[in-house]
Amino acid sequence: MDLITGLKKQIKGKEIRIVLPEGTEPRILKAASRLSKEEILIPILVGSPEAIKSVANENNIDITGIAVLDPNNYPEFDEMVNSFVERRKGKVSEEEARKILLDENYFGTMLTYMGIVDGMVSGAVHSTGDTVRPALQIIKTKPGVSRTSGAFVMIKDDKKYIFSDCAINIELDAEGLAGVAVESAKTAKIFGIDPKVAMLSFSTKGSAKHELATKVEEATKMAKELAPKLPIEGEIQFDAAIVESVGQQKAPGSKVAGHANVFVFPSLEAGNIGYKIAQRLGGYEALGPILQGLNKPITDLSRGCSVEDVYKLSIITACQSLSK
C-alpha cells in the first residue's frame, strides 16, 4: 500500500472538512472535485459562488455538491468578526476586522479556528507569508512550541523520510531547533514512520569545532529533555545519519546513526537546498511543506503546485486534524 492510499484509509468516512480558500483557481477546483467524488473528505471553497461556477464551467470541472462560502455574504460573519477581535486582543477594531476577514486566507483561517472546518490548504496563488501570517495570528502555536516550522515528507518507492525545517525559519537558536526536532517526530508518526531523529551538522560528535556545530549539540540536549524517550542523535553529519557503516565509524554505539529517518537541518538554507537535491537528483517526491507546531492544521502550498499536490496535501492536512 502506498503512502497516500494508507492516509486515505485513515480519514475516509470521518467527514473531515478542509477549506480551500482559493476558490477561483482551476487547480484547486480540480482537486476539490476529485476529493469530493472519491468521498475522502469534505472540501469547502471560499469565494463568490458566481465567479467560482464560471471558472469551473470554463475548465469543465464538476463542482456539484461542493459547498461555497462567500465572505461577502456569510450568515455568521458578525460572529466571526467578534471572535477575531477577541482573538487579536485589542490589536484590531471591529471595523478593521470586517475588512481583514474579507481576505480569503483570513476568512479560511477563522473557519478553522472556530471549528467550522478541520483544516485549511492554501498557497496556490498566495505567498507563504499570506498563508502563514493569519495562522500565526489566529491559530497560534501549541503550548510549549515557540515557532512553527515546515517539514517535507520525502518518498521514493518504499522509503519515507521527514526533512525539516525546509520552509519557514531562516535561522533558529538551539531551543528552536530542539522544538523542530520534537514536532518533526510527531509529523513522522502521521505517516507511519517510527521516528529516529538526526540533528544535522557538518560535524559528528565533536569532529569539528565551531559555534554552529555547538549550537546543534546544544539543541540535541534540549530535544532529549523535551522528549526523553525519543531516539535523537546530534550533532551528526548526513552520511553518518543515513549509512550504517559510516554511522558505526563516526558515532559508535548510537541507536540513530545509520538508521535516521527524521532529519532536522541546522538552517533554512541547508534544509531548502537539501530537500531539493533529494527531489531533483535523487528522484524523491517531496510532499509539503507541512506546517508543524500549530494548534490546528494549516498547509501552505507552493505557487507552482500541481493538482496532484493539492489533492495529496489536502489528505495530509485531514490526517493532521486527527492527531491534534
Secondary structure as GFF3:
##gff-version 3
##sequence-region A 1 324
A	DSSP	alpha_helix	3	11	.	.	.	ID=ss1
A	DSSP	beta_strand	17	20	.	.	.	ID=ss2
A	DSSP	alpha_helix	26	37	.	.	.	ID=ss3
A	DSSP	beta_strand	42	46	.	.	.	ID=ss4
A	DSSP	alpha_helix	49	58	.	.	.	ID=ss5
A	DSSP	beta_strand	67	69	.	.	.	ID=ss6
A	DSSP	three_ten_helix	71	73	.	.	.	ID=ss7
A	DSSP	alpha_helix	77	87	.	.	.	ID=ss8
A	DSSP	alpha_helix	94	100	.	.	.	ID=ss9
A	DSSP	alpha_helix	104	113	.	.	.	ID=ss10
A	DSSP	beta_strand	119	122	.	.	.	ID=ss11
A	DSSP	alpha_helix	128	134	.	.	.	ID=ss12
A	DSSP	pi_helix	135	139	.	.	.	ID=ss13
A	DSSP	beta_strand	149	156	.	.	.	ID=ss14
A	DSSP	beta_strand	159	164	.	.	.	ID=ss15
A	DSSP	alpha_helix	174	190	.	.	.	ID=ss16
A	DSSP	beta_strand	197	200	.	.	.	ID=ss17
A	DSSP	alpha_helix	211	226	.	.	.	ID=ss18
A	DSSP	beta_strand	232	236	.	.	.	ID=ss19
A	DSSP	alpha_helix	238	242	.	.	.	ID=ss20
A	DSSP	alpha_helix	244	250	.	.	.	ID=ss21
A	DSSP	beta_strand	262	264	.	.	.	ID=ss22
A	DSSP	alpha_helix	268	280	.	.	.	ID=ss23
A	DSSP	beta_strand	285	292	.	.	.	ID=ss24
A	DSSP	beta_strand	298	300	.	.	.	ID=ss25
A	DSSP	alpha_helix	307	322	.	.	.	ID=ss26
###
